[in-house]
Amino acid sequence: MLLTVAAASMSWLEPKMAFLAGATAMVLFGCVPTKNAYDNIETKIFVMIAGVIPLGIAMSKTGLDQMLAKNFLEWSGGWNPLFILLFFFWIAALLTQILSDAATTALIAPVAAAIAAQSQISITAAVVAVTTGAVASFLTPIGHHGNLLILSPGGYKFRDFIVIGLPLTIIISVVTCYLSIQVWR
């Protein structure tokens, strides 16, 4: 495990390759039984992502992202760039409550990038806002599997996630979008 982290952090290997090698080594050396490794793979998530990524690509290739961008810009009437990024952050944050973060990003990022390009906003800033919104899954216990893991043992209720998650998501959204505009002009 330490060798995996060292290989990734010292750039001996790309992080994805280092962690793949580390996971493989853990199975080969018996640290994790093969059955456990297979049982813990969430195939539903891969199927959903496999379906949504082509949808995002199709949106780009057919021009749907450009059409949505044009309609959004007409509807928004020249909003301030901060408000545009906040809009996409919140769309992603809400959508990730029912989809995975990767699927949400694959679906929303092409549209956000097209709108950013037409609004003279950095595409990187728009994608950062979307991806951060997609992983800010604090609003409900169903937004992320980690939330579900602590729901019962912590004695939490659905309402607890909204009470704590809403202010936390508001703070993260404002900070993320403001810094994205400042860093990626």
Summary of the structure (lengths in Angstrom):
residues: 185
radius of gyration: 19.2
end to end distance: 38.7
largest distance: 59.8
contacts: 546
relative contact order: 0.10
helix: 76%
strand: 0%
